[in-house]
Amino acid sequence: MTFNDVEFKACPRCGVEPKMEDVRERSLTKPNVMSVKCPACGMSNSIAWGSMDLPPFRQAVAMLADSWNSR
């Protein structure tokens, strides 16, 4: 699966293509959260982005893909 031109490999546990979710908060206190989840077995990973001291969107996508693909 490709999200924002970054490739996410199939689920390392069951081999099903993952799904992405990007929840953007309109709040000064809550960060935006992006997650990748396997719809078959439920394995997931997430990352906060866009608030102070958190990575910007593109960097967060790359970090999430690295984390997911290295499992």
PQR file with spaces between the fields and no chain letter, atoms N, CA, C, O and H, PARSE charges and radii, in Angstrom:
ATOM       1  N    MET     1       0.844   -1.173    0.000 -0.4000 1.5000
ATOM       2  CA   MET     1       0.000    0.000    0.000 -0.0000 2.0000
ATOM       3  C    MET     1       0.892    1.240    0.000  0.5500 1.7000
ATOM       4  O    MET     1       1.935    1.260    0.654 -0.5500 1.4000
ATOM       5  N    THR     2       0.487    2.250   -0.719 -0.4000 1.5000
ATOM       6  CA   THR     2       1.222    3.509   -0.749 -0.0000 2.0000
ATOM       7  C    THR     2       0.350    4.610   -0.157  0.5500 1.7000
ATOM       8  O    THR     2      -0.827    4.737   -0.495 -0.5500 1.4000
ATOM       9  H    THR     2      -0.360    2.233   -1.250  0.4000 1.0000
ATOM      10  N    PHE     3       0.942    5.399    0.726 -0.4000 1.5000
ATOM      11  CA   PHE     3       0.255    6.533    1.334 -0.0000 2.0000
ATOM      12  C    PHE     3       1.189    7.726    1.247  0.5500 1.7000
ATOM      13  O    PHE     3       2.301    7.676    1.773 -0.5500 1.4000
ATOM      14  H    PHE     3       1.898    5.295    1.000  0.4000 1.0000
ATOM      15  N    ASN     4       0.766    8.782    0.603 -0.4000 1.5000
ATOM      16  CA   ASN     4       1.569    9.987    0.436 -0.0000 2.0000
ATOM      17  C    ASN     4       2.939    9.661   -0.176  0.5500 1.7000
ATOM      18  O    ASN     4       3.966   10.173    0.269 -0.5500 1.4000
ATOM      19  H    ASN     4      -0.138    8.822    0.176  0.4000 1.0000
ATOM      20  N    ASP     5       2.936    8.811   -1.188 -0.4000 1.5000
ATOM      21  CA   ASP     5       4.130    8.373   -1.916 -0.0000 2.0000
ATOM      22  C    ASP     5       5.117    7.569   -1.068  0.5500 1.7000
ATOM      23  O    ASP     5       6.280    7.438   -1.452 -0.5500 1.4000
ATOM      24  H    ASP     5       2.101    8.394   -1.549  0.4000 1.0000
ATOM      25  N    VAL     6       4.689    7.036    0.061 -0.4000 1.5000
ATOM      26  CA   VAL     6       5.531    6.194    0.911 -0.0000 2.0000
ATOM      27  C    VAL     6       4.900    4.803    0.954  0.5500 1.7000
ATOM      28  O    VAL     6       3.693    4.666    1.152 -0.5500 1.4000
ATOM      29  H    VAL     6       3.745    7.144    0.373  0.4000 1.0000
ATOM      30  N    GLU     7       5.723    3.777    0.767 -0.4000 1.5000
ATOM      31  CA   GLU     7       5.207    2.412    0.717 -0.0000 2.0000
ATOM      32  C    GLU     7       5.127    1.790    2.111  0.5500 1.7000
ATOM      33  O    GLU     7       6.070    1.851    2.899 -0.5500 1.4000
ATOM      34  H    GLU     7       6.704    3.888    0.605  0.4000 1.0000
ATOM      35  N    PHE     8       3.980    1.197    2.381 -0.4000 1.5000
ATOM      36  CA   PHE     8       3.774    0.408    3.591 -0.0000 2.0000
ATOM      37  C    PHE     8       3.626   -1.048    3.152  0.5500 1.7000
ATOM      38  O    PHE     8       2.751   -1.375    2.352 -0.5500 1.4000
ATOM      39  H    PHE     8       3.214    1.148    1.740  0.4000 1.0000
ATOM      40  N    LYS     9       4.482   -1.913    3.678 -0.4000 1.5000
ATOM      41  CA   LYS     9       4.441   -3.333    3.310 -0.0000 2.0000
ATOM      42  C    LYS     9       3.227   -3.998    3.926  0.5500 1.7000
ATOM      43  O    LYS     9       2.574   -3.444    4.810 -0.5500 1.4000
ATOM      44  H    LYS     9       5.193   -1.647    4.329  0.4000 1.0000
ATOM      45  N    ALA    10       2.937   -5.200    3.442 -0.4000 1.5000
ATOM      46  CA   ALA    10       1.833   -5.991    3.983 -0.0000 2.0000
ATOM      47  C    ALA    10       2.102   -6.294    5.459  0.5500 1.7000
ATOM      48  O    ALA    10       3.246   -6.239    5.909 -0.5500 1.4000
ATOM      49  H    ALA    10       3.467   -5.650    2.724  0.4000 1.0000
ATOM      50  N    CYS    11       1.074   -6.604    6.187 -0.4000 1.5000
ATOM      51  CA   CYS    11       1.169   -6.914    7.606 -0.0000 2.0000
ATOM      52  C    CYS    11       2.177   -8.047    7.825  0.5500 1.7000
ATOM      53  O    CYS    11       2.066   -9.105    7.207 -0.5500 1.4000
ATOM      54  H    CYS    11       0.145   -6.649    5.821  0.4000 1.0000
ATOM      55  N    PRO    12       3.155   -7.826    8.699 -0.5600 1.5000
ATOM      56  CA   PRO    12       4.149   -8.870    8.943  0.2800 2.0000
ATOM      57  C    PRO    12       3.573  -10.088    9.665  0.5500 1.7000
ATOM      58  O    PRO    12       4.166  -11.167    9.626 -0.5500 1.4000
ATOM      59  N    ARG    13       2.437   -9.927   10.315 -0.4000 1.5000
ATOM      60  CA   ARG    13       1.830  -11.033   11.049 -0.0000 2.0000
ATOM      61  C    ARG    13       0.990  -11.929   10.137  0.5500 1.7000
ATOM      62  O    ARG    13       1.067  -13.154   10.227 -0.5500 1.4000
ATOM      63  H    ARG    13       1.955   -9.051   10.346  0.4000 1.0000
ATOM      64  N    CYS    14       0.178  -11.311    9.249 -0.4000 1.5000
ATOM      65  CA   CYS    14      -0.747  -12.133    8.459 -0.0000 2.0000
ATOM      66  C    CYS    14      -0.691  -11.879    6.957  0.5500 1.7000
ATOM      67  O    CYS    14      -1.316  -12.614    6.192 -0.5500 1.4000
ATOM      68  H    CYS    14       0.115  -10.316    9.176  0.4000 1.0000
ATOM      69  N    GLY    15       0.049  -10.847    6.511 -0.4000 1.5000
ATOM      70  CA   GLY    15       0.231  -10.607    5.082 -0.0000 2.0000
ATOM      71  C    GLY    15      -0.846   -9.800    4.387  0.5500 1.7000
ATOM      72  O    GLY    15      -0.808   -9.664    3.164 -0.5500 1.4000
ATOM      73  H    GLY    15       0.556  -10.250    7.133  0.4000 1.0000
ATOM      74  N    VAL    16      -1.802   -9.262    5.121 -0.4000 1.5000
ATOM      75  CA   VAL    16      -2.884   -8.469    4.535 -0.0000 2.0000
ATOM      76  C    VAL    16      -2.422   -7.018    4.384  0.5500 1.7000
ATOM      77  O    VAL    16      -1.649   -6.518    5.202 -0.5500 1.4000
ATOM      78  H    VAL    16      -1.833   -9.373    6.114  0.4000 1.0000
ATOM      79  N    GLU    17      -2.901   -6.347    3.335 -0.4000 1.5000
ATOM      80  CA   GLU    17      -2.543   -4.942    3.110 -0.0000 2.0000
ATOM      81  C    GLU    17      -3.130   -4.067    4.212  0.5500 1.7000
ATOM      82  O    GLU    17      -4.315   -4.180    4.526 -0.5500 1.4000
ATOM      83  H    GLU    17      -3.529   -6.753    2.671  0.4000 1.0000
ATOM      84  N    PRO    18      -2.308   -3.190    4.806 -0.5600 1.5000
ATOM      85  CA   PRO    18      -2.793   -2.350    5.903  0.2800 2.0000
ATOM      86  C    PRO    18      -3.647   -1.182    5.406  0.5500 1.7000
ATOM      87  O    PRO    18      -3.702   -0.887    4.212 -0.5500 1.4000
ATOM      88  N    LYS    19      -4.306   -0.534    6.358 -0.4000 1.5000
ATOM      89  CA   LYS    19      -5.102    0.664    6.069 -0.0000 2.0000
ATOM      90  C    LYS    19      -4.564    1.806    6.916  0.5500 1.7000
ATOM      91  O    LYS    19      -4.128    1.609    8.050 -0.5500 1.4000
ATOM      92  H    LYS    19      -4.262   -0.774    7.328  0.4000 1.0000
ATOM      93  N    MET    20      -4.605    3.008    6.341 -0.4000 1.5000
ATOM      94  CA   MET    20      -4.128    4.210    7.020 -0.0000 2.0000
ATOM      95  C    MET    20      -5.304    5.018    7.541  0.5500 1.7000
ATOM      96  O    MET    20      -6.388    5.014    6.958 -0.5500 1.4000
ATOM      97  H    MET    20      -4.959    3.169    5.420  0.4000 1.0000
ATOM      98  N    GLU    21      -5.073    5.708    8.647 -0.4000 1.5000
ATOM      99  CA   GLU    21      -6.049    6.652    9.170 -0.0000 2.0000
ATOM     100  C    GLU    21      -5.287    7.886    9.640  0.5500 1.7000
ATOM     101  O    GLU    21      -4.289    7.773   10.352 -0.5500 1.4000
ATOM     102  H    GLU    21      -4.193    5.711    9.121  0.4000 1.0000
ATOM     103  N    ASP    22      -5.750    9.038    9.247 -0.4000 1.5000
ATOM     104  CA   ASP    22      -5.122   10.300    9.628 -0.0000 2.0000
ATOM     105  C    ASP    22      -6.177   11.142   10.333  0.5500 1.7000
ATOM     106  O    ASP    22      -7.085   11.675    9.696 -0.5500 1.4000
ATOM     107  H    ASP    22      -6.560    9.130    8.669  0.4000 1.0000
ATOM     108  N    VAL    23      -6.052   11.260   11.654 -0.4000 1.5000
ATOM     109  CA   VAL    23      -7.015   12.019   12.452 -0.0000 2.0000
ATOM     110  C    VAL    23      -6.396   13.370   12.789  0.5500 1.7000
ATOM     111  O    VAL    23      -5.421   13.453   13.536 -0.5500 1.4000
ATOM     112  H    VAL    23      -5.314   10.828   12.172  0.4000 1.0000
ATOM     113  N    ARG    24      -6.967   14.404   12.238 -0.4000 1.5000
ATOM     114  CA   ARG    24      -6.444   15.757   12.471 -0.0000 2.0000
ATOM     115  C    ARG    24      -7.316   16.461   13.500  0.5500 1.7000
ATOM     116  O    ARG    24      -8.526   16.613   13.331 -0.5500 1.4000
ATOM     117  H    ARG    24      -7.759   14.336   11.631  0.4000 1.0000
ATOM     118  N    GLU    25      -6.662   16.879   14.562 -0.4000 1.5000
ATOM     119  CA   GLU    25      -7.362   17.569   15.649 -0.0000 2.0000
ATOM     120  C    GLU    25      -7.277   19.071   15.435  0.5500 1.7000
ATOM     121  O    GLU    25      -6.227   19.585   15.048 -0.5500 1.4000
ATOM     122  H    GLU    25      -5.679   16.755   14.700  0.4000 1.0000
ATOM     123  N    ARG    26      -8.342   19.759   15.677 -0.4000 1.5000
ATOM     124  CA   ARG    26      -8.327   21.229   15.640 -0.0000 2.0000
ATOM     125  C    ARG    26      -8.242   21.706   17.088  0.5500 1.7000
ATOM     126  O    ARG    26      -9.188   22.251   17.657 -0.5500 1.4000
ATOM     127  H    ARG    26      -9.194   19.341   15.991  0.4000 1.0000
ATOM     128  N    SER    27      -7.054   21.472   17.652 -0.4000 1.5000
ATOM     129  CA   SER    27      -6.853   21.786   19.057 -0.0000 2.0000
ATOM     130  C    SER    27      -5.402   22.191   19.278  0.5500 1.7000
ATOM     131  O    SER    27      -4.499   21.686   18.611 -0.5500 1.4000
ATOM     132  H    SER    27      -6.285   21.029   17.190  0.4000 1.0000
ATOM     133  N    LEU    28      -5.187   23.094   20.204 -0.4000 1.5000
ATOM     134  CA   LEU    28      -3.824   23.484   20.541 -0.0000 2.0000
ATOM     135  C    LEU    28      -3.188   22.519   21.531  0.5500 1.7000
ATOM     136  O    LEU    28      -1.972   22.530   21.720 -0.5500 1.4000
ATOM     137  H    LEU    28      -5.921   23.505   20.745  0.4000 1.0000
ATOM     138  N    THR    29      -4.005   21.687   22.159 -0.4000 1.5000
ATOM     139  CA   THR    29      -3.486   20.771   23.169 -0.0000 2.0000
ATOM     140  C    THR    29      -3.385   19.319   22.706  0.5500 1.7000
ATOM     141  O    THR    29      -2.641   18.541   23.302 -0.5500 1.4000
ATOM     142  H    THR    29      -4.993   21.677   22.005  0.4000 1.0000
ATOM     143  N    LYS    30      -4.114   18.939   21.660 -0.4000 1.5000
ATOM     144  CA   LYS    30      -4.072   17.561   21.170 -0.0000 2.0000
ATOM     145  C    LYS    30      -3.339   17.502   19.836  0.5500 1.7000
ATOM     146  O    LYS    30      -3.623   18.296   18.939 -0.5500 1.4000
ATOM     147  H    LYS    30      -4.718   19.572   21.176  0.4000 1.0000
ATOM     148  N    PRO    31      -2.394   16.567   19.695 -0.5600 1.5000
ATOM     149  CA   PRO    31      -1.686   16.429   18.416  0.2800 2.0000
ATOM     150  C    PRO    31      -2.540   15.693   17.390  0.5500 1.7000
ATOM     151  O    PRO    31      -3.504   15.009   17.734 -0.5500 1.4000
ATOM     152  N    ASN    32      -2.167   15.849   16.133 -0.4000 1.5000
ATOM     153  CA   ASN    32      -2.756   15.040   15.074 -0.0000 2.0000
ATOM     154  C    ASN    32      -2.177   13.633   15.225  0.5500 1.7000
ATOM     155  O    ASN    32      -1.034   13.480   15.656 -0.5500 1.4000
ATOM     156  H    ASN    32      -1.385   16.405   15.854  0.4000 1.0000
ATOM     157  N    VAL    33      -2.945   12.618   14.878 -0.4000 1.5000
ATOM     158  CA   VAL    33      -2.478   11.240   15.002 -0.0000 2.0000
ATOM     159  C    VAL    33      -2.715   10.511   13.690  0.5500 1.7000
ATOM     160  O    VAL    33      -3.807   10.553   13.123 -0.5500 1.4000
ATOM     161  H    VAL    33      -3.874   12.743   14.528  0.4000 1.0000
ATOM     162  N    MET    34      -1.679    9.847   13.227 -0.4000 1.5000
ATOM     163  CA   MET    34      -1.759    9.036   12.020 -0.0000 2.0000
ATOM     164  C    MET    34      -1.485    7.598   12.438  0.5500 1.7000
ATOM     165  O    MET    34      -0.569    7.338   13.217 -0.5500 1.4000
ATOM     166  H    MET    34      -0.793    9.813   13.688  0.4000 1.0000
ATOM     167  N    SER    35      -2.282    6.663   11.918 -0.4000 1.5000
ATOM     168  CA   SER    35      -2.066    5.273   12.294 -0.0000 2.0000
ATOM     169  C    SER    35      -2.176    4.362   11.077  0.5500 1.7000
ATOM     170  O    SER    35      -2.843    4.672   10.090 -0.5500 1.4000
ATOM     171  H    SER    35      -3.026    6.875   11.285  0.4000 1.0000
ATOM     172  N    VAL    36      -1.498    3.232   11.190 -0.4000 1.5000
ATOM     173  CA   VAL    36      -1.580    2.180   10.184 -0.0000 2.0000
ATOM     174  C    VAL    36      -2.060    0.938   10.929  0.5500 1.7000
ATOM     175  O    VAL    36      -1.573    0.627   12.016 -0.5500 1.4000
ATOM     176  H    VAL    36      -0.957    2.980   11.992  0.4000 1.0000
ATOM     177  N    LYS    37      -3.037    0.221   10.324 -0.4000 1.5000
ATOM     178  CA   LYS    37      -3.639   -0.919   11.007 -0.0000 2.0000
ATOM     179  C    LYS    37      -3.972   -2.010   10.007  0.5500 1.7000
ATOM     180  O    LYS    37      -4.419   -1.742    8.892 -0.5500 1.4000
ATOM     181  H    LYS    37      -3.433    0.474    9.441  0.4000 1.0000
ATOM     182  N    CYS    38      -3.746   -3.240   10.426 -0.4000 1.5000
ATOM     183  CA   CYS    38      -4.131   -4.381    9.600 -0.0000 2.0000
ATOM     184  C    CYS    38      -5.613   -4.658    9.850  0.5500 1.7000
ATOM     185  O    CYS    38      -6.013   -4.857   10.997 -0.5500 1.4000
ATOM     186  H    CYS    38      -3.383   -3.458   11.332  0.4000 1.0000
ATOM     187  N    PRO    39      -6.431   -4.675    8.797 -0.5600 1.5000
ATOM     188  CA   PRO    39      -7.863   -4.914    9.000  0.2800 2.0000
ATOM     189  C    PRO    39      -8.177   -6.369    9.356  0.5500 1.7000
ATOM     190  O    PRO    39      -9.262   -6.654    9.862 -0.5500 1.4000
ATOM     191  N    ALA    40      -7.247   -7.292    9.099 -0.4000 1.5000
ATOM     192  CA   ALA    40      -7.499   -8.703    9.366 -0.0000 2.0000
ATOM     193  C    ALA    40      -7.166   -9.097   10.810  0.5500 1.7000
ATOM     194  O    ALA    40      -8.008   -9.664   11.507 -0.5500 1.4000
ATOM     195  H    ALA    40      -6.366   -7.061    8.687  0.4000 1.0000
ATOM     196  N    CYS    41      -5.938   -8.798   11.260 -0.4000 1.5000
ATOM     197  CA   CYS    41      -5.522   -9.262   12.587 -0.0000 2.0000
ATOM     198  C    CYS    41      -5.506   -8.159   13.638  0.5500 1.7000
ATOM     199  O    CYS    41      -5.393   -8.449   14.828 -0.5500 1.4000
ATOM     200  H    CYS    41      -5.254   -8.337   10.694  0.4000 1.0000
ATOM     201  N    GLY    42      -5.618   -6.898   13.220 -0.4000 1.5000
ATOM     202  CA   GLY    42      -5.693   -5.792   14.163 -0.0000 2.0000
ATOM     203  C    GLY    42      -4.355   -5.206   14.591  0.5500 1.7000
ATOM     204  O    GLY    42      -4.330   -4.259   15.377 -0.5500 1.4000
ATOM     205  H    GLY    42      -5.711   -6.662   12.253  0.4000 1.0000
ATOM     206  N    MET    43      -3.244   -5.742   14.098 -0.4000 1.5000
ATOM     207  CA   MET    43      -1.948   -5.175   14.456 -0.0000 2.0000
ATOM     208  C    MET    43      -1.909   -3.724   13.996  0.5500 1.7000
ATOM     209  O    MET    43      -2.355   -3.412   12.892 -0.5500 1.4000
ATOM     210  H    MET    43      -3.265   -6.512   13.460  0.4000 1.0000
ATOM     211  N    SER    44      -1.375   -2.826   14.841 -0.4000 1.5000
ATOM     212  CA   SER    44      -1.380   -1.410   14.479 -0.0000 2.0000
ATOM     213  C    SER    44      -0.163   -0.694   15.036  0.5500 1.7000
ATOM     214  O    SER    44       0.558   -1.206   15.893 -0.5500 1.4000
ATOM     215  H    SER    44      -1.013   -3.080   15.738  0.4000 1.0000
ATOM     216  N    ASN    45       0.038    0.506   14.518 -0.4000 1.5000
ATOM     217  CA   ASN    45       1.090    1.400   14.979 -0.0000 2.0000
ATOM     218  C    ASN    45       0.611    2.817   14.687  0.5500 1.7000
ATOM     219  O    ASN    45      -0.124    3.034   13.724 -0.5500 1.4000
ATOM     220  H    ASN    45      -0.547    0.922   13.822  0.4000 1.0000
ATOM     221  N    SER    46       1.016    3.779   15.503 -0.4000 1.5000
ATOM     222  CA   SER    46       0.580    5.156   15.270 -0.0000 2.0000
ATOM     223  C    SER    46       1.690    6.128   15.632  0.5500 1.7000
ATOM     224  O    SER    46       2.660    5.780   16.305 -0.5500 1.4000
ATOM     225  H    SER    46       1.613    3.602   16.286  0.4000 1.0000
ATOM     226  N    ILE    47       1.516    7.361   15.162 -0.4000 1.5000
ATOM     227  CA   ILE    47       2.475    8.424   15.447 -0.0000 2.0000
ATOM     228  C    ILE    47       1.721    9.750   15.525  0.5500 1.7000
ATOM     229  O    ILE    47       0.795   10.002   14.755 -0.5500 1.4000
ATOM     230  H    ILE    47       0.728    7.643   14.615  0.4000 1.0000
ATOM     231  N    ALA    48       2.137   10.584   16.465 -0.4000 1.5000
ATOM     232  CA   ALA    48       1.575   11.929   16.584 -0.0000 2.0000
ATOM     233  C    ALA    48       2.419   12.859   15.725  0.5500 1.7000
ATOM     234  O    ALA    48       3.628   12.665   15.592 -0.5500 1.4000
ATOM     235  H    ALA    48       2.890   10.379   17.091  0.4000 1.0000
ATOM     236  N    TRP    49       1.784   13.865   15.143 -0.4000 1.5000
ATOM     237  CA   TRP    49       2.517   14.788   14.276 -0.0000 2.0000
ATOM     238  C    TRP    49       1.898   16.170   14.307  0.5500 1.7000
ATOM     239  O    TRP    49       0.733   16.345   14.665 -0.5500 1.4000
ATOM     240  H    TRP    49       0.802   14.023   15.251  0.4000 1.0000
ATOM     241  N    GLY    50       2.706   17.151   13.923 -0.4000 1.5000
ATOM     242  CA   GLY    50       2.210   18.485   13.621 -0.0000 2.0000
ATOM     243  C    GLY    50       2.127   19.481   14.751  0.5500 1.7000
ATOM     244  O    GLY    50       1.917   20.666   14.492 -0.5500 1.4000
ATOM     245  H    GLY    50       3.652   17.009   13.633  0.4000 1.0000
ATOM     246  N    SER    51       2.279   19.063   15.983 -0.4000 1.5000
ATOM     247  CA   SER    51       2.255   20.023   17.079 -0.0000 2.0000
ATOM     248  C    SER    51       3.687   20.398   17.446  0.5500 1.7000
ATOM     249  O    SER    51       4.638   19.895   16.847 -0.5500 1.4000
ATOM     250  H    SER    51       2.449   18.100   16.193  0.4000 1.0000
ATOM     251  N    MET    52       3.838   21.260   18.407 -0.4000 1.5000
ATOM     252  CA   MET    52       5.185   21.669   18.815 -0.0000 2.0000
ATOM     253  C    MET    52       5.993   20.445   19.239  0.5500 1.7000
ATOM     254  O    MET    52       5.485   19.559   19.926 -0.5500 1.4000
ATOM     255  H    MET    52       3.066   21.669   18.894  0.4000 1.0000
ATOM     256  N    ASP    53       7.244   20.407   18.824 -0.4000 1.5000
ATOM     257  CA   ASP    53       8.182   19.329   19.139 -0.0000 2.0000
ATOM     258  C    ASP    53       7.795   17.985   18.530  0.5500 1.7000
ATOM     259  O    ASP    53       8.381   16.964   18.893 -0.5500 1.4000
ATOM     260  H    ASP    53       7.657   21.126   18.265  0.4000 1.0000
ATOM     261  N    LEU    54       6.844   17.955   17.633 -0.4000 1.5000
ATOM     262  CA   LEU    54       6.481   16.733   16.923 -0.0000 2.0000
ATOM     263  C    LEU    54       6.830   16.913   15.444  0.5500 1.7000
ATOM     264  O    LEU    54       6.856   18.041   14.952 -0.5500 1.4000
ATOM     265  H    LEU    54       6.368   18.784   17.339  0.4000 1.0000
ATOM     266  N    PRO    55       7.100   15.811   14.729 -0.5600 1.5000
ATOM     267  CA   PRO    55       7.503   15.939   13.326  0.2800 2.0000
ATOM     268  C    PRO    55       6.375   16.462   12.446  0.5500 1.7000
ATOM     269  O    PRO    55       5.202   16.269   12.766 -0.5500 1.4000
ATOM     270  N    PRO    56       6.720   17.130   11.328 -0.5600 1.5000
ATOM     271  CA   PRO    56       5.707   17.544   10.359  0.2800 2.0000
ATOM     272  C    PRO    56       5.145   16.313    9.640  0.5500 1.7000
ATOM     273  O    PRO    56       5.683   15.212    9.761 -0.5500 1.4000
ATOM     274  N    PHE    57       4.071   16.511    8.903 -0.4000 1.5000
ATOM     275  CA   PHE    57       3.324   15.426    8.270 -0.0000 2.0000
ATOM     276  C    PHE    57       4.201   14.481    7.447  0.5500 1.7000
ATOM     277  O    PHE    57       4.196   13.275    7.692 -0.5500 1.4000
ATOM     278  H    PHE    57       3.634   17.405    8.805  0.4000 1.0000
ATOM     279  N    ARG    58       4.948   15.004    6.482 -0.4000 1.5000
ATOM     280  CA   ARG    58       5.753   14.135    5.605 -0.0000 2.0000
ATOM     281  C    ARG    58       6.776   13.318    6.388  0.5500 1.7000
ATOM     282  O    ARG    58       6.979   12.137    6.107 -0.5500 1.4000
ATOM     283  H    ARG    58       4.951   15.984    6.283  0.4000 1.0000
ATOM     284  N    GLN    59       7.407   13.935    7.348 -0.4000 1.5000
ATOM     285  CA   GLN    59       8.386   13.216    8.165 -0.0000 2.0000
ATOM     286  C    GLN    59       7.690   12.156    9.016  0.5500 1.7000
ATOM     287  O    GLN    59       8.230   11.067    9.207 -0.5500 1.4000
ATOM     288  H    GLN    59       7.242   14.895    7.576  0.4000 1.0000
ATOM     289  N    ALA    60       6.514   12.458    9.521 -0.4000 1.5000
ATOM     290  CA   ALA    60       5.762   11.493   10.321 -0.0000 2.0000
ATOM     291  C    ALA    60       5.360   10.284    9.484  0.5500 1.7000
ATOM     292  O    ALA    60       5.419    9.154    9.969 -0.5500 1.4000
ATOM     293  H    ALA    60       6.076   13.343    9.366  0.4000 1.0000
ATOM     294  N    VAL    61       4.948   10.504    8.227 -0.4000 1.5000
ATOM     295  CA   VAL    61       4.591    9.386    7.345 -0.0000 2.0000
ATOM     296  C    VAL    61       5.804    8.480    7.146  0.5500 1.7000
ATOM     297  O    VAL    61       5.684    7.257    7.229 -0.5500 1.4000
ATOM     298  H    VAL    61       4.899   11.422    7.833  0.4000 1.0000
ATOM     299  N    ALA    62       6.960    9.064    6.887 -0.4000 1.5000
ATOM     300  CA   ALA    62       8.177    8.281    6.678 -0.0000 2.0000
ATOM     301  C    ALA    62       8.562    7.516    7.940  0.5500 1.7000
ATOM     302  O    ALA    62       8.963    6.355    7.857 -0.5500 1.4000
ATOM     303  H    ALA    62       7.058   10.057    6.820  0.4000 1.0000
ATOM     304  N    MET    63       8.447    8.148    9.102 -0.4000 1.5000
ATOM     305  CA   MET    63       8.778    7.485   10.364 -0.0000 2.0000
ATOM     306  C    MET    63       7.823    6.335   10.644  0.5500 1.7000
ATOM     307  O    MET    63       8.248    5.275   11.106 -0.5500 1.4000
ATOM     308  H    MET    63       8.121    9.091    9.169  0.4000 1.0000
ATOM     309  N    LEU    64       6.534    6.534   10.369 -0.4000 1.5000
ATOM     310  CA   LEU    64       5.543    5.481   10.586 -0.0000 2.0000
ATOM     311  C    LEU    64       5.801    4.310    9.641  0.5500 1.7000
ATOM     312  O    LEU    64       5.710    3.154   10.056 -0.5500 1.4000
ATOM     313  H    LEU    64       6.190    7.394    9.994  0.4000 1.0000
ATOM     314  N    ALA    65       6.121    4.588    8.385 -0.4000 1.5000
ATOM     315  CA   ALA    65       6.416    3.524    7.423 -0.0000 2.0000
ATOM     316  C    ALA    65       7.664    2.743    7.837  0.5500 1.7000
ATOM     317  O    ALA    65       7.681    1.515    7.759 -0.5500 1.4000
ATOM     318  H    ALA    65       6.196    5.527    8.048  0.4000 1.0000
ATOM     319  N    ASP    66       8.702    3.446    8.274 -0.4000 1.5000
ATOM     320  CA   ASP    66       9.915    2.756    8.739 -0.0000 2.0000
ATOM     321  C    ASP    66       9.609    1.829    9.893  0.5500 1.7000
ATOM     322  O    ASP    66      10.092    0.698    9.933 -0.5500 1.4000
ATOM     323  H    ASP    66       8.688    4.444    8.337  0.4000 1.0000
ATOM     324  N    SER    67       8.811    2.300   10.828 -0.4000 1.5000
ATOM     325  CA   SER    67       8.451    1.502   11.989 -0.0000 2.0000
ATOM     326  C    SER    67       7.627    0.277   11.581  0.5500 1.7000
ATOM     327  O    SER    67       7.886   -0.834   12.043 -0.5500 1.4000
ATOM     328  H    SER    67       8.419    3.219   10.796  0.4000 1.0000
ATOM     329  N    TRP    68       6.644    0.486   10.723 -0.4000 1.5000
ATOM     330  CA   TRP    68       5.765   -0.606   10.281 -0.0000 2.0000
ATOM     331  C    TRP    68       6.550   -1.622    9.420  0.5500 1.7000
ATOM     332  O    TRP    68       6.418   -2.830    9.614 -0.5500 1.4000
ATOM     333  H    TRP    68       6.433    1.389   10.348  0.4000 1.0000
ATOM     334  N    ASN    69       7.347   -1.137    8.493 -0.4000 1.5000
ATOM     335  CA   ASN    69       8.044   -2.018    7.564 -0.0000 2.0000
ATOM     336  C    ASN    69       9.180   -2.790    8.220  0.5500 1.7000
ATOM     337  O    ASN    69       9.611   -3.811    7.685 -0.5500 1.4000
ATOM     338  H    ASN    69       7.454   -0.155    8.335  0.4000 1.0000
ATOM     339  N    SER    70       9.673   -2.328    9.363 -0.4000 1.5000
ATOM     340  CA   SER    70      10.795   -3.013   10.002 -0.0000 2.0000
ATOM     341  C    SER    70      10.344   -4.092   10.992  0.5500 1.7000
ATOM     342  O    SER    70      11.179   -4.737   11.627 -0.5500 1.4000
ATOM     343  H    SER    70       9.323   -1.498    9.797  0.4000 1.0000
ATOM     344  N    ARG    71       9.066   -4.284   11.121 -0.4000 1.5000
ATOM     345  CA   ARG    71       8.554   -5.310   12.049 -0.0000 2.0000
ATOM     346  C    ARG    71       8.812   -6.686   11.513  0.5500 1.7000
ATOM     347  O    ARG    71       8.454   -7.675   12.152 -0.5500 1.4000
ATOM     348  H    ARG    71       8.388   -3.761   10.605  0.4000 1.0000
